[in-house]
Amino acid sequence: MQISSELISTIGLYAVLLTFPAIPVAIIIGIVLHNTLIKRLDPVLFKWPYFREKELHLYVTWPFSFLKTAGYIMLITCPKAAKWKRFKGFDKSVPVGKPLVVLSYIEVALLTTMLLALFLLMVSALVLWLIG
């Protein structure tokens, strides 16, 4: 029992420690995507059929504009889900180049990895707490 609890805590700890270098990379890529995608996609997508009236006013301010960028990244990486959920009726191709597509996939992979590491840390903490 002691060996398994040590193994679980080690997995959770190393999962989080290995993602620490990914945090600044994800922040830099996120800022680059945010600034670039807003310039390229706002004239095409930031209008009424895709965003409600309140969102059009809210998503121009700083912290909330990242939600708009997240929607654009979802449109690039998962177009079927984005067209089903947010961008219904958008049948054109997204006007972004290959580097932005690659950066979008890298950003999604980094954020997914960090969420998985956080989940592993929480599970290991819970298991250690329950085992005692």
Salt bridges, closest charged atoms under 4 A:
ASP42 OD2 - LYS68 NZ 2.99
GLU53 OE2 - HIS57 NE2 3.30
GLU55 OE2 - ARG52 NH1 3.91
GLU55 OE1 - ARG86 NH1 2.79
